[in-house]
């Protein structure tokens, strides 16, 4: 039976895709079939007659399951704006049940499915729906990517509290060092380890190699199906 995880972050551009790709490679290293899903992607480019997204391409390269784009990235938009605004401009309604159906189909093809949200926990998908609503529809444990920079303590604790109040489990978190000059990094990390009621799965260093590295297999053993 496949395991599904929803990956959110403390903000946009804090490394959710880097973390997702590292997780994909780590699960694959354990001999598991691992695939990712980007339900909604904005900021896409036109390539070969269709919309292409760099995050989705990175997922495909890191995972080991060849899945149709219609399942791994059901909604694609060109403007680099909030998904709900891009969908509105395109005259499209983002259907949570359709996204859940795509995730279920991916679950039939893989042992682990990682669903990477856009933006943060409450990033809107429509007038009355958010990424949190999608996670609830999926019923998936949540992984939180914390962008380690000034202000992350507040953002991480607020995100973790919102996830907790949703009723979904926070299965773990990853510390992504997006600011290499962050003052008192170790002290901030220790504060988060004390205040977040979930295991720290890994620290991701600030380097171009982080986009290619894999987390140690031990870091994801607790998440293994």
C-alpha positions as CSV (number, residue, x, y, z in Angstrom):
1,X,0.0,0.0,0.0
2,X,1.5,3.4,-1.0
3,X,2.2,6.2,1.4
4,X,1.3,9.8,0.6
5,X,2.9,12.9,2.1
6,X,1.9,16.5,1.6
7,X,4.9,18.9,1.6
8,X,4.4,22.5,2.6
9,X,6.7,25.3,3.6
10,X,6.9,28.3,5.8
11,X,6.7,30.6,2.7
12,X,7.3,30.6,-1.0
13,X,10.8,30.1,-2.4
14,X,12.1,28.4,0.7
15,X,13.2,25.2,-1.0
16,X,10.2,22.9,-1.1
17,X,11.3,21.5,-4.4
18,X,14.9,20.9,-3.3
19,X,13.6,19.1,-0.2
20,X,11.1,17.1,-2.3
21,X,13.8,16.0,-4.7
22,X,16.1,14.9,-1.9
23,X,13.3,12.9,-0.3
24,X,12.6,11.3,-3.6
25,X,16.2,10.2,-4.0
26,X,16.3,9.0,-0.4
27,X,13.2,6.8,-0.8
28,X,14.6,5.5,-4.1
29,X,17.8,4.6,-2.4
30,X,15.8,2.4,0.0
31,X,14.5,0.5,-3.0
32,X,11.0,2.1,-3.0
33,X,9.1,3.4,-6.1
34,X,8.9,7.2,-5.4
35,X,7.1,9.8,-7.4
36,X,6.1,13.5,-6.8
37,X,3.1,15.5,-7.7
38,X,2.9,19.3,-8.2
39,X,-0.9,19.8,-8.2
40,X,-0.7,23.4,-9.4
41,X,2.3,25.1,-11.0
42,X,2.4,28.8,-12.0
43,X,5.3,30.5,-13.7
44,X,5.5,27.9,-16.4
45,X,7.2,28.3,-19.8
46,X,6.1,27.3,-23.3
47,X,8.2,24.5,-24.6
48,X,7.5,22.0,-27.4
49,X,4.0,23.2,-27.7
50,X,3.1,22.9,-24.0
51,X,3.6,24.4,-20.6
52,X,6.8,23.3,-18.9
53,X,7.6,23.8,-15.2
54,X,11.1,23.5,-13.7
55,X,9.9,22.1,-10.4
56,X,8.0,19.3,-12.1
57,X,11.0,18.5,-14.3
58,X,13.2,18.3,-11.2
59,X,10.7,15.9,-9.6
60,X,10.8,13.7,-12.7
61,X,14.6,13.5,-12.7
62,X,14.8,12.7,-8.9
63,X,12.1,10.1,-8.8
64,X,12.1,6.6,-10.3
65,X,8.5,6.3,-11.6
66,X,7.6,7.3,-15.1
67,X,4.1,8.9,-14.6
68,X,2.0,11.0,-17.0
69,X,2.3,14.7,-16.7
70,X,-1.5,14.9,-16.5
71,X,-1.2,13.2,-13.1
72,X,2.1,14.7,-11.7
73,X,1.1,18.3,-12.7
74,X,-2.6,18.6,-13.4
75,X,-2.8,22.4,-13.5
76,X,-0.2,24.5,-15.2
77,X,-0.3,28.3,-15.7
78,X,2.2,30.7,-17.4
79,X,2.0,33.8,-15.1
80,X,4.3,33.6,-12.1
81,X,1.6,34.6,-9.7
82,X,-0.5,33.0,-7.0
83,X,-2.2,29.9,-8.4
84,X,-5.7,31.1,-7.6
85,X,-5.1,34.3,-9.6
86,X,-3.5,32.4,-12.5
87,X,-6.4,30.0,-12.5
88,X,-8.9,32.9,-12.5
89,X,-7.1,34.6,-15.4
90,X,-7.2,31.4,-17.3
91,X,-10.9,30.8,-16.6
92,X,-10.1,27.6,-14.8
93,X,-11.4,26.3,-11.5
94,X,-9.0,24.1,-9.5
95,X,-11.0,21.0,-8.6
96,X,-9.7,19.4,-5.3
97,X,-11.5,16.1,-6.0
98,X,-9.7,15.9,-9.4
99,X,-6.4,16.5,-7.7
100,X,-7.2,13.8,-5.1
101,X,-8.1,11.4,-7.9
102,X,-4.7,12.1,-9.6
103,X,-2.9,11.4,-6.3
104,X,-4.8,8.1,-5.9
105,X,-3.8,7.0,-9.4
106,X,-0.1,7.9,-8.6
107,X,-0.5,5.8,-5.5
108,X,-1.3,2.8,-7.6
109,X,2.0,3.3,-9.5
110,X,4.4,4.0,-6.5
111,X,5.2,3.1,-3.0
112,X,5.6,6.7,-1.9
113,X,3.9,9.8,-3.4
114,X,5.1,13.3,-2.4
115,X,2.6,16.1,-3.1
116,X,4.4,19.4,-3.1
117,X,2.2,22.4,-2.5
118,X,2.7,25.9,-3.8
119,X,3.6,28.7,-1.4
120,X,2.7,28.1,2.3
121,X,0.0,26.2,4.2
122,X,-2.8,28.7,3.5
123,X,-1.8,29.7,-0.1
124,X,-5.2,30.0,-1.9
125,X,-6.3,27.7,-4.7
126,X,-9.6,29.5,-5.2
127,X,-12.0,31.9,-3.6
128,X,-12.9,29.3,-0.9
129,X,-10.0,26.8,-1.0
130,X,-6.4,26.7,0.1
131,X,-3.4,24.3,0.1
132,X,-4.6,23.3,3.5
133,X,-7.9,22.2,2.1
134,X,-6.1,20.1,-0.5
135,X,-4.0,18.4,2.2
136,X,-7.2,17.6,4.1
137,X,-8.9,16.2,1.0
138,X,-5.8,14.0,0.5
139,X,-5.8,13.0,4.2
140,X,-2.0,13.0,4.1
141,X,0.6,13.4,6.8
142,X,2.4,16.7,6.4
143,X,6.1,17.5,6.0
144,X,7.1,21.1,6.7
145,X,10.1,22.7,5.0
146,X,11.5,25.5,7.1
147,X,13.4,28.2,5.3
148,X,16.2,29.0,7.8
149,X,16.5,32.8,7.9
150,X,15.6,35.6,10.2
151,X,11.9,35.3,11.1
152,X,11.7,31.6,10.6
153,X,10.9,30.8,14.2
154,X,7.6,32.6,14.0
155,X,6.8,31.3,10.5
156,X,7.6,27.7,11.5
157,X,5.7,27.7,14.7
158,X,2.6,29.4,13.1
159,X,2.7,26.8,10.3
160,X,3.1,23.9,12.6
161,X,0.2,25.2,14.8
162,X,-2.1,25.6,11.8
163,X,-1.2,22.0,10.6
164,X,-1.9,20.7,14.1
165,X,-5.3,22.5,14.3
166,X,-6.3,21.0,10.9
167,X,-6.2,17.5,12.5
168,X,-3.5,16.3,10.1
169,X,-0.2,14.9,11.6
170,X,3.0,16.8,11.2
171,X,5.2,13.8,10.3
172,X,8.5,15.8,10.3
173,X,10.3,18.9,9.2
174,X,13.4,19.8,7.2
175,X,15.6,22.8,7.9
176,X,16.7,24.4,4.6
177,X,19.5,26.9,5.1
178,X,18.4,29.5,2.5
179,X,20.4,32.2,4.1
180,X,24.0,31.1,4.5
181,X,24.8,34.2,6.6
182,X,22.0,33.6,9.1
183,X,23.1,34.7,12.6
184,X,22.9,32.1,15.3
185,X,21.9,29.3,13.0
186,X,22.6,26.6,15.5
187,X,20.7,28.4,18.3
188,X,17.6,28.9,16.0
189,X,17.7,25.3,14.9
190,X,17.8,24.2,18.6
191,X,14.8,26.4,19.4
192,X,12.8,24.8,16.5
193,X,13.8,21.3,17.6
194,X,12.4,22.1,21.1
195,X,9.3,23.9,19.9
196,X,8.1,21.8,16.9
197,X,6.4,18.6,18.0
198,X,7.8,16.6,15.1
199,X,11.2,15.1,14.2
200,X,13.8,17.0,12.3
201,X,14.4,14.8,9.3
202,X,17.4,16.6,7.9
203,X,19.3,19.9,7.5
204,X,19.8,21.0,3.9
205,X,22.9,23.1,3.4
206,X,23.1,26.2,1.3
207,X,24.8,25.0,-1.8
208,X,24.1,24.3,-5.4
209,X,25.0,20.7,-4.6
210,X,22.0,20.5,-2.3
211,X,19.8,20.3,-5.4
212,X,21.5,17.1,-6.4
213,X,22.3,15.5,-3.0
214,X,20.1,13.0,-1.3
215,X,19.2,12.9,2.3
216,X,20.7,10.0,4.2
217,X,18.4,7.0,4.0
218,X,18.2,7.0,7.8
219,X,16.5,10.3,7.7
220,X,13.4,8.9,6.0
221,X,13.2,5.5,7.7
222,X,10.4,6.7,10.0
223,X,8.4,7.7,6.9
224,X,8.9,4.4,5.1
225,X,5.6,2.7,4.1
